[in-house]
Amino acid sequence: MPRDRDPLVLSRVIGDVLDPFTNSISLEVFYDNMEVNNGCELQPSQIVNQPRVDIGGEDLRNLYTLVMVDPDAPNPSNPNQREYIHWLVTDIPGSTGASFGQEVVCYESPRPTAGIHRYVFVLFRQLGRQTVFPPGWRQNFCTRDFAEIYNLGSPVAALYYNCQRESGSGGRRFT
């Protein structure tokens, strides 16, 4: 897909959270039976429970780290807690899902109070088992720095959705 039409570029996920990269592994996220697609709109009531995350890959010996962040915390006009980490799972074997990994930061259900927030899932390939550790806090996490500290390299996949408080209206449109 051309960069100028990539939803991660149009939504500024590439830029605010990630540097340009090429998807090389499939990443599927489901809340109940609802599949998350880049830029879809979800309500807080739909994302209360931890999602099911399936990843591709051909080799169970390859391990992956999944990061879920909110680059718009506490609100998109003043994201002074950017990036807020909602979930971190490490040691996920290839061709399985997050449930087969080690949850090192438990899932925290997004509850945006102001504006439209982007929730970003980023998948990295790890160099080995038990080589990635949790941060000391959730706010002001930096996916780029985290990847550098743990030698994760560029992401192998990323996906995002939009969410606003239940009574919110409208939405981001990147077409």
N, C-alpha and C positions, 0 to 999 in steps of 0.2 A: 504494500500500500504506500502510495507517495506520502512523504512526510507532511505535506501541506494539507492532507486529508486525514491524517492519523488522529483519531479522537484523543489520544494521550497528549498530542501536541496542541490541538485545538482547545482543549480544556486546561492547558498549562500544567498538567501533571508532569510532562517533560518540561523542565524549567523550574517549577516550584519544588518538586520532589526528586525527580530523576534527570540524569543526563540522557541524551539520545542513546538508544540501544536497539537491538534487533531481537524480537521474540524468537526463541529457539525451542521452547517446550510449551505444550498446551497447559493452560490453567483454566479450570472451570470452577465457578463458585455458585452455590445454590443455597438460598434461604427457603427452607421447606422444599417445595418442588419448583420454585421460581428461580430460573437461571439468571445470573447477573451478566448484563452486557455493558460494555463501555458506555457511560453516560446515561444509563437508565435511571429512572426516578423511583426510589423506595421510600416508604413511610417508616417512622420509628417503630410502629407496631409490627411491621413485617420483618424487622431485623433484631428483635429482642434476643433470640437464641443464636448461638454460635452457628455459622454456616458450615455446610459440607464443602470441602475443597478437594478437588481431584486434580492431580498433576500428571503430566505425561512423562516421557522418558522411557528408555528401553531397558535400563539396567537397575535392578534393585540395589546394587552396590553404590550407585550415585545417591548422594544425600542433598536435601534442599532445605532452605530456610524461607519461611513465609512471614512477611511483615505486613500488618494492616495499620495504616496511619490516616489521620485527619489533618491535612495541611491548612485547614481553615479555622482551627480552634483559637480562641473561643467563638469568634465570628469572622466571616470573610472580610469585613471592613477593617478589622484590627486583629490579625492572626498572630498575636504575641505569644501564643503557646505552640506555634507551628514547630514541628509536627507532633501531634498528640498520638501516642501509640495505643491502639485498641487491642492488638493481639500480636503475639510472636510465638511461632512454632518452629523448632529446629529438628534436625536429624530425620527429615521425612524421606523415606526411601522412594526412589524413582518409580513411576507407574503405579503409585498408590495415592493416598490422600493425607491431609493434615492429621486425621485421627490416628495415623500410624507413627506420627512424630512425637516430639517432646514439647508440650506446651510450657514455655518458660515465662510468658506473660499471659495471664488468663484473659479470655475474651471479655471485653467490656462493651456492652451494647451502646451504640451511638445514640445520643440524645441531644441533637442540636437545639439550641434555644433561640438563635438569631441567624437569619440568612440561610443560604443554600450551601451545604458543605459537601466536599468531595471526600469519599472514603476510598482509599487506594490500597489494593493488594499488590505486593511486590514479591516475586519469587527469585531467590538466588541459589546457585549451586554452591555447596560447601566443599571445603577441601578434605574434610574428614569428620568422623563422629565426635560429638561432644567438643566441638571447637568454637561454638558460638554461645555466648552467655547473655543474660538479660541486662538491660540498662537499669540504673538505679532509680529511675522515675519515668513517668509516662509523658509529661509535657516537655516541649523543646527537644524532642528526639530528632535526630537528623539521619535519614536513610542513607545519604551519601557517606557521611562519616562512619556510620555503623558498618557499611559494606567495606570501607577502607580498613577500619580497625581489625576486622575479622577476615580480611583477604578474600572477600566474596566476589570481587570483580563486578562486572556489569550484570544487571538483572537478566534473567532468562525469560521472564514473562511479567506482565503487569496488567491490571484490570482495575477499573474504578466505577463507582456509582455515585449519584447525587442523592442527598437527603436533606430535608428541612423539617422543622417541627410539624406535628400532625395537622395543625390548623393553617399551615403555610399554603400559599398558592403560587402558581407560576412555576418556573423552572429554568434551568440553564438549557440553552439550545445551541448546539455546535453542529451545524450541518454544512 
